[in-house]
């Protein structure tokens, strides 16, 4: 009986440890002096690298994705006893016809025929997606990009990563007029382009109960932007 009892305790402790590991980190830490702070500088220990430029069809700009050089440990030993072998990847982004994805520190824009290269932002950010809204851009004769990115250290761990709140931005195809369209401290859920109305619809969720995470007790906000309007004004609506 004693042996069975200890086995039971051991299994219980393993299960508790496993549950603790699965607990999600809060996306927002409510410290009045730090909440939602912008980082003022990037990590100088990281080695920056750029992928080869990408040109969205029908535009006059090259886009250069910029990010960190990644080194991965294989964690395997060879027969001569070396502790590990590293894998080095020089690719930091993936590109489809009208979208760039990755974990990027910046995008740089270069007009065809010019040697000048302009950064999208001079602030630390982590860009996950950059999408050219070609169909609507062709209709309204205004070439527009939409981005999902992290721009604030919302959980106050001193870095920007996927544990921080995702936000929504727009810019011109040149990278000019970078505009944040989702409210601070609201997590972007998704966005959708309605071509017939020239509208970008998007949803965000607000941590209304201030528990540091987004759950069923929080409030979902519904918004759209008329992309034909030069001001990119955000309008709220209520479909519920």
ROSE-4610 file (N, C-alpha, C; in Angstrom, 1 decimal, always signed):
// ROSE-4610
residu = [X/X/X/X/X/X/X/X/X/X/X/X/X/X/X/X/X/X/X/X/X/X/X/X/X/X/X/X/X/X/X/X/X/X/X/X/X/X/X/X/X/X/X/X/X/X/X/X/X/X/X/X/X/X/X/X/X/X/X/X/X/X/X/X/X/X/X/X/X/X/X/X/X/X/X/X/X/X/X/X/X/X/X/X/X/X/X/X/X/X/X/X/X/X/X/X/X/X/X/X/X/X/X/X/X/X/X/X/X/X/X/X/X/X/X/X/X/X/X/X/X/X/X/X/X/X/X/X/X/X/X/X/X/X/X/X/X/X/X/X/X/X/X/X/X/X/X/X/X/X/X/X/X/X/X/X/X/X/X/X/X/X/X/X/X/X/X/X/X/X/X/X/X/X/X/X/X/X/X/X/X/X/X/X/X/X/X/X/X/X/X/X/X/X/X/X/X/X/X/X/X/X/X/X/X/X/X/X/X/X/X/X/X/X/X/X/X/X/X/X/X/X/X/X/X/X/X/X/X/X/X/X/X/X/X/X/X/X/X/X/X/X/X/X/X/X/X/X/X/X/X/X/X/X/X/X/X/X/X/X/X/X/X/X/X/X/X/X/X/X/X/X/X/X/X/X/X/X/X/X/X/X/X/X/X/X/X/X/X/X/X/X/X/X/X/X/X/X/X/X/X/X/X/X/X/X/X/X/X/X/X/X/X/X/X/X/X/X/X/X/X/X/X/X/X/X/X/X/X/X/X/X/X/X/X/X/X/X/X/X/X/X/X/X/X/X/X/X/X/X/X/X/X/X/X/X/X/X/X/X/X/X/X/X/X/X/X/X/X/X/X/X/X/X/X/X/X/X/X/X/X/X/X/X/X/X/X/X/X/X/X/X/X/X/X/X/X/X/X/X/X/X/X/X/X/X/X/X/X/X/X/X/X/X/X/X/X/X/X/X/X/X/X/X/X/X/X/X/X/X/X/X/X/X/X/X/X/X/X/X/X/X/X/X/X/X/X/X/X/X/X/X/X/X/X/X/X/X/X/X/X/X/X/X/X/X/X/X/X/X/X/X/X/X/X/X/X/X/X/X/X/X/X/X/X/X/X/X/X/X/X/X/X/X/X/X/X/X/X/X/X/X/X/X/X/X/X/X/X/X/X/X/X/X/X/X/X/X/X/X/X/X/X/X/X/X/X/X/X/X/X/X/X/X/X/X/X/X/X/X/X/X/X/X/X/X/X/X/X/X/X/X/X/X/X/X/X/X/X/X/X/X/X/X/X/X/X/X/X/X/X/X/X/X/X/X/X/X/X/X/X/X/X/X/X/X/X/X/X/X/X/X/X/X/X/X/X/X/X/X/X/X/X/X/X/X/X/X/X/X/X/X/X/X/X/X/X/X/X/X/X/X/X/X/X/X/X/X/X/X/X/X/X/X/X/X/X/X/X/X/X/X/X/X/X/X/X/X/X/X/X/X/X/X/X/X/X/X/X/X/X/X/X/X/X/X/X/X/X/X/X/X/X/X/X/X/X/X/X/X/X/X/X/X/X/X/X/X/X/X/X/X/X/X/X/X/X/X/X/X/X/X/X/X/X/X/X/X/X/X/X/X/X/X/X/X/X/X/X/X]
num = [1/1/1/2/2/2/3/3/3/4/4/4/5/5/5/6/6/6/7/7/7/8/8/8/9/9/9/10/10/10/11/11/11/12/12/12/13/13/13/14/14/14/15/15/15/16/16/16/17/17/17/18/18/18/19/19/19/20/20/20/21/21/21/22/22/22/23/23/23/24/24/24/25/25/25/26/26/26/27/27/27/28/28/28/29/29/29/30/30/30/31/31/31/32/32/32/33/33/33/34/34/34/35/35/35/36/36/36/37/37/37/38/38/38/39/39/39/40/40/40/41/41/41/42/42/42/43/43/43/44/44/44/45/45/45/46/46/46/47/47/47/48/48/48/49/49/49/50/50/50/51/51/51/52/52/52/53/53/53/54/54/54/55/55/55/56/56/56/57/57/57/58/58/58/59/59/59/60/60/60/61/61/61/62/62/62/63/63/63/64/64/64/65/65/65/66/66/66/67/67/67/68/68/68/69/69/69/70/70/70/71/71/71/72/72/72/73/73/73/74/74/74/75/75/75/76/76/76/77/77/77/78/78/78/79/79/79/80/80/80/81/81/81/82/82/82/83/83/83/84/84/84/85/85/85/86/86/86/87/87/87/88/88/88/89/89/89/90/90/90/91/91/91/92/92/92/93/93/93/94/94/94/95/95/95/96/96/96/97/97/97/98/98/98/99/99/99/100/100/100/101/101/101/102/102/102/103/103/103/104/104/104/105/105/105/106/106/106/107/107/107/108/108/108/109/109/109/110/110/110/111/111/111/112/112/112/113/113/113/114/114/114/115/115/115/116/116/116/117/117/117/118/118/118/119/119/119/120/120/120/121/121/121/122/122/122/123/123/123/124/124/124/125/125/125/126/126/126/127/127/127/128/128/128/129/129/129/130/130/130/131/131/131/132/132/132/133/133/133/134/134/134/135/135/135/136/136/136/137/137/137/138/138/138/139/139/139/140/140/140/141/141/141/142/142/142/143/143/143/144/144/144/145/145/145/146/146/146/147/147/147/148/148/148/149/149/149/150/150/150/151/151/151/152/152/152/153/153/153/154/154/154/155/155/155/156/156/156/157/157/157/158/158/158/159/159/159/160/160/160/161/161/161/162/162/162/163/163/163/164/164/164/165/165/165/166/166/166/167/167/167/168/168/168/169/169/169/170/170/170/171/171/171/172/172/172/173/173/173/174/174/174/175/175/175/176/176/176/177/177/177/178/178/178/179/179/179/180/180/180/181/181/181/182/182/182/183/183/183/184/184/184/185/185/185/186/186/186/187/187/187/188/188/188/189/189/189/190/190/190/191/191/191/192/192/192/193/193/193/194/194/194/195/195/195/196/196/196/197/197/197/198/198/198/199/199/199/200/200/200/201/201/201/202/202/202/203/203/203/204/204/204/205/205/205/206/206/206/207/207/207/208/208/208/209/209/209/210/210/210/211/211/211/212/212/212/213/213/213/214/214/214/215/215/215/216/216/216/217/217/217/218/218/218/219/219/219/220/220/220/221/221/221/222/222/222/223/223/223/224/224/224/225/225/225/226/226/226/227/227/227/228/228/228/229/229/229/230/230/230/231/231/231/232/232/232/233/233/233/234/234/234/235/235/235/236/236/236/237/237/237/238/238/238/239/239/239/240/240/240]
x = [+0.8/+0.0/+0.9/+2.0/+2.8/+3.4/+3.9/+4.5/+3.4/+2.2/+1.2/+0.9/+0.9/+0.6/+1.6/+2.9/+4.0/+3.9/+3.6/+3.4/+2.3/+1.2/+0.1/+0.5/+1.3/+1.7/+2.6/+3.6/+4.5/+3.7/+2.7/+1.9/+1.2/+0.6/-0.1/+0.8/+2.1/+3.0/+3.4/+3.6/+3.9/+2.8/+1.5/+0.4/+0.2/+0.5/+0.5/+1.5/+2.7/+3.8/+3.5/+2.9/+2.5/+1.4/+0.4/-0.6/+0.0/+1.0/+1.6/+2.3/+2.9/+3.6/+2.7/+1.4/+0.5/-0.3/-0.1/-0.8/-0.2/-1.1/-0.7/-0.2/+0.9/+1.4/+0.3/+0.1/-0.8/-0.2/-1.1/-0.7/-0.6/-1.2/-1.1/-0.8/+0.2/+0.5/+0.2/-0.7/-1.2/-0.4/+0.7/+1.5/+1.4/+0.9/+0.6/+1.7/+2.9/+4.1/+4.6/+4.2/+4.8/+3.8/+2.5/+1.5/+1.6/+1.7/+1.7/+2.8/+4.0/+5.1/+5.7/+6.1/+6.8/+8.3/+8.9/+10.4/+11.1/+12.2/+12.9/+14.0/+14.5/+15.6/+15.5/+16.1/+16.1/+17.2/+17.2/+18.2/+19.5/+20.5/+21.8/+22.6/+22.2/+23.0/+22.6/+21.4/+20.9/+21.6/+21.8/+22.4/+21.3/+21.3/+20.2/+20.6/+19.5/+19.7/+18.5/+18.6/+17.5/+17.4/+16.1/+15.9/+16.0/+16.0/+16.0/+14.7/+14.7/+13.5/+12.3/+11.1/+9.9/+9.1/+8.6/+7.7/+6.3/+5.4/+4.0/+3.5/+2.8/+2.4/+1.6/+2.1/+1.4/+1.9/+2.9/+3.4/+4.8/+5.3/+6.6/+7.6/+7.4/+8.2/+8.8/+10.0/+10.6/+10.4/+10.1/+10.0/+11.1/+11.9/+13.0/+12.6/+12.4/+12.1/+13.4/+13.3/+14.5/+14.1/+15.1/+14.8/+16.1/+16.0/+17.2/+17.7/+19.0/+19.6/+19.3/+18.8/+18.4/+19.4/+19.8/+20.7/+19.9/+19.7/+19.0/+20.0/+19.9/+20.7/+20.0/+20.7/+20.2/+20.1/+21.0/+21.0/+21.4/+22.1/+22.5/+24.0/+24.5/+25.9/+26.4/+27.5/+28.0/+28.9/+29.4/+30.2/+31.5/+32.0/+33.3/+33.1/+31.9/+31.6/+31.4/+31.2/+30.9/+29.6/+29.4/+28.2/+27.0/+27.1/+25.9/+26.4/+25.5/+25.8/+24.7/+25.1/+24.1/+23.6/+22.3/+21.8/+21.6/+22.0/+21.9/+21.0/+20.0/+19.1/+19.2/+19.4/+19.5/+18.1/+17.1/+15.8/+14.9/+14.4/+13.6/+12.1/+11.7/+10.4/+9.9/+8.6/+7.9/+7.1/+7.1/+6.3/+5.4/+4.1/+3.2/+3.0/+2.0/+1.8/+1.6/+0.8/+0.5/+0.7/+1.5/+1.7/+3.1/+3.6/+4.9/+4.6/+5.1/+4.9/+6.2/+6.3/+7.5/+7.4/+8.6/+8.7/+9.8/+9.4/+10.3/+10.4/+11.6/+11.8/+11.5/+11.4/+11.1/+10.9/+10.4/+10.3/+10.9/+11.6/+12.2/+11.8/+11.5/+10.8/+11.7/+11.8/+12.7/+11.9/+11.8/+11.1/+11.9/+11.3/+12.0/+12.7/+14.0/+14.8/+15.5/+15.3/+16.0/+16.9/+17.9/+18.8/+18.5/+17.5/+17.1/+16.2/+16.5/+15.7/+15.1/+13.8/+13.1/+12.5/+12.8/+12.2/+10.7/+10.0/+8.6/+8.4/+9.3/+9.2/+10.6/+10.8/+12.0/+11.9/+10.7/+10.5/+10.6/+10.9/+10.9/+9.5/+9.4/+8.1/+8.4/+7.4/+7.6/+6.4/+6.7/+5.7/+5.5/+4.2/+3.9/+3.4/+2.6/+2.1/+2.1/+2.4/+2.3/+1.6/+0.4/-0.4/-0.8/-0.6/-1.0/-2.4/-3.3/-4.7/-4.9/-4.5/-4.4/-5.8/-6.8/-8.1/-8.7/-8.8/-9.3/-8.4/-7.1/-6.1/-6.3/-6.6/-6.8/-8.1/-9.1/-10.4/-10.3/-9.7/-9.8/-8.5/-7.6/-6.4/-5.5/-5.5/-4.7/-4.1/-2.8/-2.1/-1.9/-2.5/-2.5/-2.0/-1.2/-0.7/-1.4/-1.6/-2.2/-1.2/-1.0/+0.0/-0.6/-0.2/-0.5/+0.9/+1.0/+2.3/+2.2/+3.2/+3.3/+4.1/+3.6/+4.3/+4.5/+4.0/+4.2/+4.5/+5.4/+5.7/+4.6/+3.4/+2.2/+2.3/+3.2/+3.3/+4.6/+5.3/+6.4/+7.5/+7.9/+9.0/+10.3/+10.2/+11.4/+11.7/+10.7/+10.9/+9.6/+9.6/+8.5/+8.4/+7.3/+7.2/+5.7/+5.4/+4.0/+3.2/+3.9/+3.1/+2.6/+2.9/+2.4/+1.2/+0.4/-0.8/-0.5/-1.3/-1.2/-2.1/-1.6/-2.3/-2.4/-3.2/-3.4/-3.0/-2.3/-1.7/-2.0/-2.1/-2.2/-1.0/-0.6/+0.3/+0.1/+0.7/+0.8/+1.8/+1.8/+2.7/+4.1/+4.3/+5.7/+6.2/+5.3/+5.7/+5.3/+4.9/+4.5/+3.1/+2.8/+1.5/+1.2/+2.2/+2.0/+1.0/-0.1/-1.2/-1.7/-1.7/-2.3/-3.8/-4.6/-6.0/-6.7/-6.1/-6.7/-6.3/-7.2/-6.9/-5.8/-5.1/-4.1/-4.7/-4.0/-4.4/-5.6/-5.9/-6.9/-6.3/-6.6/-5.9/-6.7/-5.9/-6.5/-7.0/-8.2/-8.7/-8.5/-9.0/-8.9/-9.3/-9.1/-9.6/-10.0/-10.9/-11.4/-11.7/-11.3/-11.5/-12.8/-13.7/-14.9/-14.8/-14.5/-14.1/-15.2/-16.5/-17.6/-17.9/-17.4/-17.6/-16.3/-15.2/-13.9/-13.6/-14.1/-14.0/-13.1/-12.3/-11.5/-12.2/-12.8/-13.5/-12.5/-12.5/-11.7/-12.3/-11.9/-12.4/-11.2/-11.5/-10.5/-11.3/-10.5/-11.0/-10.3/-11.1/-10.6/-10.7/-9.6/-9.5/-10.3/-11.6/-12.5/-12.5/-12.2/-12.1/-10.7/-9.8/-8.4/-7.7/-7.9/-7.2/-5.9/-5.6/-4.3/-4.4/-5.6/-5.7/-7.0/-7.2/-8.4/-9.3/-10.5/-11.3/-12.8/-13.7/-15.1/-15.8/-15.2/-15.8/-15.4/-14.6/-14.2/-15.1/-14.9/-15.8/-15.1/-15.8/-15.3/-15.9/-15.0/-15.3/-15.3/-16.3/-16.4/-16.2/-15.3/-14.9/-14.7/-14.8/-14.5/-13.8/-13.1/-12.5/-12.8/-13.3/-13.5/-12.2/-11.6/-10.3/-10.2/-11.4/-11.4/-11.3/-11.6/-11.5/-10.0/-9.5/-8.1/-7.6/-8.6/-8.3/-8.2/-8.7/-8.7/-9.4/-10.5/-11.3/-11.9/-11.7/-12.3/-13.7/-14.6/-16.0/-16.4/-17.1/-17.6/-19.0/-19.3/-20.7/-21.0/-22.3/-22.7/-23.6/-23.0/-23.8/-24.5/-24.4/-25.0/-26.4]
y = [-1.2/+0.0/+1.3/+1.2/+2.4/+2.7/+1.7/+1.9/+2.5/+2.0/+2.5/+4.0/+4.3/+5.7/+6.7/+6.3/+7.1/+7.3/+6.2/+6.2/+7.2/+7.2/+8.1/+9.5/+9.8/+11.1/+11.6/+10.7/+11.0/+11.4/+10.6/+10.9/+12.2/+12.5/+13.7/+14.9/+14.8/+15.9/+16.2/+15.1/+15.2/+15.9/+15.5/+16.1/+17.6/+18.0/+19.4/+20.2/+19.6/+20.3/+20.5/+19.5/+19.6/+20.7/+20.7/+21.8/+23.2/+23.3/+24.6/+25.1/+24.1/+24.5/+24.9/+24.4/+24.7/+26.0/+26.6/+27.9/+29.0/+29.7/+30.7/+31.9/+32.5/+33.8/+34.9/+35.8/+36.9/+37.8/+38.3/+39.2/+40.6/+40.9/+42.3/+42.2/+42.9/+43.1/+44.5/+44.6/+45.9/+46.6/+47.2/+48.0/+49.4/+50.3/+51.7/+52.4/+52.1/+52.8/+52.2/+50.9/+50.2/+49.7/+49.7/+49.0/+49.5/+48.5/+48.9/+49.8/+49.6/+50.5/+50.2/+51.2/+51.0/+50.8/+49.9/+49.7/+50.8/+51.3/+52.4/+52.0/+50.7/+50.2/+48.7/+48.3/+46.8/+46.1/+44.8/+44.0/+44.0/+44.7/+44.9/+43.6/+42.6/+41.3/+40.5/+40.8/+40.1/+40.6/+39.7/+40.0/+40.2/+41.4/+41.8/+41.3/+40.8/+40.3/+40.7/+40.9/+41.2/+40.1/+39.7/+38.8/+39.6/+38.9/+39.5/+40.3/+41.4/+42.2/+41.5/+42.0/+41.5/+42.6/+42.4/+43.4/+42.9/+43.6/+43.2/+43.6/+42.7/+42.9/+44.3/+45.0/+46.3/+47.5/+47.3/+48.4/+48.8/+50.0/+50.5/+50.5/+49.6/+49.5/+48.1/+48.0/+46.8/+46.9/+45.7/+45.6/+44.7/+45.2/+44.4/+43.9/+42.6/+42.2/+42.1/+42.7/+42.7/+42.0/+41.2/+40.4/+40.0/+39.1/+38.5/+37.2/+37.1/+35.9/+34.8/+33.7/+32.6/+31.5/+31.1/+29.9/+28.9/+27.7/+26.7/+25.6/+25.1/+24.0/+22.7/+21.8/+20.5/+19.7/+19.9/+19.2/+17.7/+17.4/+16.0/+15.8/+14.7/+14.4/+13.6/+13.9/+13.0/+12.0/+11.1/+9.9/+10.3/+11.5/+12.0/+12.7/+12.9/+13.4/+14.9/+15.6/+17.1/+17.2/+18.3/+18.5/+18.7/+19.6/+19.9/+20.5/+20.5/+21.1/+22.1/+23.3/+24.3/+24.4/+24.7/+25.0/+26.5/+27.0/+28.5/+28.7/+29.5/+29.8/+31.3/+31.6/+32.9/+33.5/+32.6/+33.0/+33.5/+34.7/+35.2/+35.5/+35.3/+35.6/+34.6/+34.5/+33.8/+34.7/+34.6/+35.5/+34.7/+35.2/+34.7/+35.8/+35.7/+36.8/+38.2/+38.3/+39.6/+39.7/+38.8/+38.8/+38.3/+39.0/+38.6/+38.2/+37.0/+36.6/+36.3/+36.3/+36.0/+36.6/+36.8/+37.5/+38.6/+39.7/+40.7/+41.9/+42.5/+43.7/+44.9/+44.8/+46.0/+45.6/+46.5/+46.4/+47.6/+47.5/+48.7/+48.8/+50.0/+50.2/+51.0/+50.6/+51.2/+51.4/+52.6/+52.9/+52.4/+51.8/+51.3/+52.4/+52.3/+53.3/+54.2/+54.0/+54.8/+54.0/+54.5/+53.9/+54.1/+55.0/+55.3/+54.2/+53.8/+52.8/+53.4/+53.3/+53.9/+52.8/+53.0/+52.0/+52.3/+51.2/+51.4/+52.2/+51.8/+52.5/+52.6/+53.6/+53.7/+53.2/+52.5/+52.0/+50.5/+49.9/+48.4/+47.8/+46.9/+46.3/+44.8/+44.0/+42.6/+42.4/+42.4/+42.3/+40.8/+40.4/+39.0/+38.8/+39.8/+39.7/+41.1/+41.2/+42.4/+42.1/+42.6/+42.2/+43.4/+43.2/+44.3/+44.0/+45.1/+45.0/+45.3/+44.4/+44.7/+45.0/+44.2/+44.3/+45.7/+46.1/+47.4/+48.5/+48.3/+49.3/+49.6/+48.6/+48.9/+49.6/+49.4/+50.0/+51.5/+51.8/+53.2/+54.0/+53.3/+54.0/+54.5/+53.7/+54.0/+52.7/+52.6/+51.3/+51.2/+50.2/+50.2/+48.8/+48.9/+47.7/+47.6/+46.4/+46.1/+45.2/+45.5/+44.7/+44.2/+43.1/+42.6/+42.6/+43.2/+43.3/+43.6/+43.4/+43.7/+45.0/+46.0/+47.3/+47.8/+47.0/+47.4/+46.1/+46.3/+45.2/+45.2/+44.6/+44.6/+43.7/+42.7/+41.8/+42.2/+43.3/+43.8/+42.8/+42.0/+41.1/+41.6/+42.9/+43.5/+43.1/+42.5/+42.1/+42.1/+42.1/+42.0/+40.6/+39.9/+38.5/+38.2/+36.9/+36.5/+36.5/+36.7/+36.9/+38.3/+39.2/+40.6/+40.7/+41.8/+42.0/+42.3/+41.7/+41.9/+43.1/+43.9/+45.2/+45.2/+46.1/+46.3/+47.7/+47.7/+48.9/+49.0/+50.2/+50.4/+51.3/+51.2/+52.2/+52.3/+53.3/+53.3/+52.3/+51.9/+50.9/+51.4/+52.7/+53.2/+53.1/+52.6/+52.6/+53.9/+54.9/+56.2/+56.0/+57.0/+57.1/+55.8/+55.3/+54.2/+54.6/+53.9/+54.3/+53.1/+53.3/+52.2/+52.4/+51.3/+51.5/+50.7/+49.8/+49.1/+49.8/+49.8/+50.6/+49.9/+50.7/+50.2/+49.2/+48.1/+47.1/+46.3/+46.3/+45.4/+44.4/+43.2/+42.1/+42.0/+42.0/+41.8/+40.3/+40.1/+38.7/+38.3/+39.1/+38.9/+40.1/+40.1/+41.1/+40.5/+41.2/+40.7/+41.9/+41.7/+42.8/+42.5/+43.5/+43.4/+44.3/+43.7/+44.5/+45.4/+44.9/+45.6/+46.9/+47.0/+48.3/+49.0/+48.5/+49.1/+49.2/+48.2/+48.3/+47.2/+47.5/+46.6/+46.4/+45.2/+44.9/+44.2/+44.5/+43.8/+43.7/+42.7/+42.5/+42.6/+43.1/+43.1/+42.7/+42.2/+41.9/+42.7/+43.2/+44.0/+43.3/+43.3/+42.7/+43.5/+43.4/+44.3/+43.9/+42.6/+42.2/+42.3/+42.8/+43.1/+41.9/+40.8/+39.6/+39.3/+40.1/+39.9/+39.0/+38.4/+37.5/+37.7/+37.2/+37.3/+36.1/+36.2/+35.0/+35.4/+34.4/+34.6/+35.7/+36.2/+37.2/+38.6/+38.7/+40.0/+40.4/+41.7/+42.3/+42.3/+41.8/+41.9/+43.1/+43.9/+45.1/+44.8/+45.4/+45.2/+46.6/+46.6/+47.9/+47.7/+48.8/+48.8/+50.1/+50.1/+51.3/+51.4/+52.6/+52.9/+53.2/+52.3/+52.5/+53.7/+54.0/+55.1/+56.5/+56.5/+57.7/+57.9/+59.1/+59.3/+59.3/+59.5/+59.6/+58.2/+57.2/+55.8/+55.9/+56.5/+56.6/+55.3/+54.9/+53.6/+53.9/+53.1/+53.1/+51.8/+52.0/+50.8/+50.4/+49.1/+48.7/+47.5/+47.2/+46.2/+45.1/+44.0/+43.0/+42.0/+42.2/+41.2/+41.7]
z = [+0.0/+0.0/+0.0/+0.8/+0.9/-0.5/-1.2/-2.5/-3.5/-3.5/-4.3/-4.0/-2.7/-2.3/-2.8/-2.8/-3.3/-4.8/-5.5/-6.9/-7.3/-6.5/-6.8/-6.6/-5.5/-5.3/-6.4/-6.8/-7.9/-9.2/-9.5/-10.7/-10.6/-9.4/-9.2/-9.4/-8.8/-9.0/-10.4/-11.2/-12.6/-13.3/-13.0/-13.7/-13.3/-12.1/-11.7/-12.4/-12.5/-13.2/-14.7/-15.2/-16.6/-16.8/-15.9/-16.0/-15.9/-15.0/-14.8/-16.1/-16.8/-18.0/-19.1/-19.0/-20.1/-19.8/-18.6/-18.3/-19.2/-19.8/-20.7/-20.0/-20.5/-19.9/-20.2/-19.3/-19.5/-20.6/-21.5/-22.6/-22.1/-21.0/-20.4/-18.9/-18.5/-17.1/-16.7/-15.7/-15.3/-14.2/-14.7/-13.8/-14.3/-13.4/-13.9/-14.5/-14.1/-14.6/-15.9/-16.2/-17.4/-18.4/-18.1/-18.9/-20.4/-21.3/-22.7/-23.2/-22.5/-22.9/-24.2/-25.0/-26.2/-25.8/-26.5/-26.3/-27.1/-26.5/-27.2/-28.1/-27.9/-28.7/-28.9/-30.0/-30.3/-29.6/-29.6/-29.0/-29.8/-29.3/-30.0/-30.2/-29.4/-29.5/-30.7/-31.3/-32.5/-33.7/-34.7/-35.9/-37.0/-37.5/-38.5/-39.9/-40.6/-42.0/-42.8/-44.1/-44.9/-46.0/-46.3/-47.4/-48.7/-49.8/-51.1/-51.3/-52.0/-52.1/-52.9/-52.5/-53.1/-53.8/-54.9/-55.6/-55.8/-55.1/-55.3/-56.7/-57.4/-58.8/-58.9/-59.9/-60.2/-59.4/-58.6/-57.8/-58.3/-57.9/-58.3/-57.1/-56.1/-55.0/-54.7/-54.3/-53.8/-52.2/-51.7/-50.2/-49.7/-48.8/-48.2/-46.8/-46.5/-45.2/-44.3/-43.1/-42.2/-40.9/-40.5/-39.2/-38.6/-37.7/-37.0/-37.6/-37.7/-38.2/-37.1/-37.5/-36.5/-36.5/-35.3/-35.1/-34.3/-34.8/-34.0/-33.6/-32.3/-31.9/-32.2/-32.9/-33.2/-31.9/-31.0/-29.7/-29.9/-31.0/-31.2/-31.1/-30.6/-30.6/-31.7/-32.3/-33.3/-32.7/-33.5/-32.9/-32.3/-32.6/-32.1/-30.8/-30.3/-29.0/-28.9/-30.0/-29.9/-29.3/-28.5/-27.7/-28.6/-29.6/-30.4/-31.8/-32.7/-34.0/-34.3/-34.8/-35.0/-36.4/-36.6/-37.9/-38.0/-39.2/-39.4/-40.6/-40.4/-41.5/-41.9/-43.2/-43.6/-44.2/-44.1/-44.6/-43.4/-43.5/-42.3/-42.6/-43.9/-44.3/-45.3/-45.5/-46.6/-47.4/-48.7/-49.5/-50.5/-50.5/-51.5/-52.5/-53.3/-54.4/-53.8/-52.7/-52.2/-50.7/-50.1/-48.7/-48.3/-47.2/-46.6/-45.2/-44.7/-43.4/-42.7/-41.4/-40.7/-39.3/-38.7/-37.4/-37.7/-38.3/-38.9/-38.0/-37.9/-37.2/-37.9/-39.3/-40.1/-41.5/-42.3/-43.7/-44.3/-45.4/-46.0/-47.5/-47.9/-49.2/-50.1/-51.4/-52.3/-53.6/-54.1/-55.3/-56.5/-57.5/-58.7/-59.3/-59.6/-60.3/-59.3/-58.0/-56.9/-56.1/-55.6/-54.6/-53.2/-53.0/-51.6/-51.0/-49.8/-49.1/-47.8/-47.6/-46.5/-45.5/-44.2/-43.3/-43.0/-42.8/-42.4/-41.1/-40.1/-38.8/-38.2/-37.3/-36.6/-35.2/-34.8/-33.5/-33.5/-32.4/-32.3/-32.5/-33.4/-33.7/-34.1/-34.1/-34.6/-35.6/-36.8/-37.9/-38.3/-38.2/-38.5/-40.0/-40.4/-41.8/-42.4/-43.7/-44.5/-45.8/-46.0/-47.1/-48.0/-49.3/-50.3/-50.7/-50.5/-50.8/-52.2/-53.1/-54.5/-55.2/-54.9/-55.6/-55.3/-54.0/-53.7/-54.1/-54.0/-54.4/-55.9/-56.7/-58.2/-58.4/-57.6/-57.8/-57.4/-56.3/-55.7/-56.1/-56.9/-57.3/-56.1/-55.1/-53.9/-53.4/-53.5/-53.1/-51.6/-51.0/-49.5/-49.0/-48.0/-47.3/-45.9/-45.4/-44.1/-43.4/-42.1/-41.3/-40.0/-39.5/-38.1/-37.5/-36.3/-35.6/-34.1/-33.4/-32.0/-31.9/-31.2/-31.1/-29.7/-28.7/-27.3/-26.5/-25.5/-24.6/-23.5/-23.9/-23.0/-21.8/-21.9/-20.7/-19.9/-20.3/-19.5/-19.2/-20.2/-20.0/-20.7/-21.2/-21.8/-23.2/-23.9/-25.3/-26.1/-27.4/-28.2/-28.8/-28.5/-29.1/-29.2/-29.5/-29.7/-28.4/-27.3/-26.0/-25.8/-26.6/-26.6/-27.5/-27.3/-28.0/-29.5/-30.4/-31.8/-32.2/-33.1/-33.5/-35.0/-35.5/-36.9/-37.4/-38.5/-39.1/-40.6/-41.1/-42.6/-43.0/-44.3/-44.8/-46.3/-47.0/-48.4/-48.9/-50.2/-50.7/-50.6/-50.4/-50.2/-48.8/-47.9/-46.5/-45.7/-46.5/-45.9/-45.2/-44.4/-43.7/-42.9/-42.2/-41.3/-40.2/-40.1/-39.2/-38.4/-37.1/-36.2/-36.2/-36.5/-36.6/-35.5/-34.8/-33.7/-32.4/-31.4/-30.2/-29.4/-28.6/-27.7/-26.7/-26.4/-25.4/-25.8/-27.1/-27.7/-28.6/-28.4/-29.3/-30.6/-31.7/-33.0/-33.1/-33.5/-33.7/-35.2/-36.1/-37.5/-38.3/-39.6/-40.5/-41.8/-42.5/-43.8/-44.7/-46.0/-47.0/-47.7/-47.7/-48.5/-49.7/-50.9/-52.1/-52.6/-52.5/-53.1/-52.4/-51.1/-50.3/-50.1/-50.6/-50.3/-48.8/-48.1/-46.6/-46.1/-45.1/-44.3/-43.0/-42.7/-41.4/-40.5/-39.2/-38.3/-36.9/-36.2/-34.8/-33.8/-32.6/-31.6/-30.3/-29.3/-28.0/-26.9/-26.0/-24.9/-23.6/-22.8/-21.5/-20.5/-20.6/-19.7/-18.3/-18.0/-16.6/-16.0/-16.8/-16.3/-15.6/-16.2/-15.6/-16.4/-17.4/-18.1/-19.3/-19.5/-20.7/-21.3/-22.5/-23.3/-23.2/-22.7/-22.5/-22.8/-22.6/-22.9/-22.2/-21.1/-20.3/-20.8/-21.8/-22.3/-23.5/-23.9/-24.9/-26.2/-27.3/-28.7/-29.3/-30.0/-30.7/-32.2/-32.9/-34.4/-35.1/-36.1/-36.7/-38.2/-38.9/-40.3/-40.7/-41.8/-42.4/-43.8/-44.3/-45.7/-46.3/-47.1/-47.6/-48.6/-49.2/-50.2/-49.5/-48.2/-47.4/-47.1/-47.4/-47.2/-45.7/-44.8/-43.4/-42.7/-43.4/-42.8/-41.4/-41.4/-40.1/-39.7/-38.4/-37.9/-37.5/-38.0/-37.6/-36.9/-35.8/-35.1/-35.5/-35.4/-35.7/-34.8/-34.7/-33.7/-34.5/-34.8/-35.5/-34.6/-33.3/-32.3/-31.9]
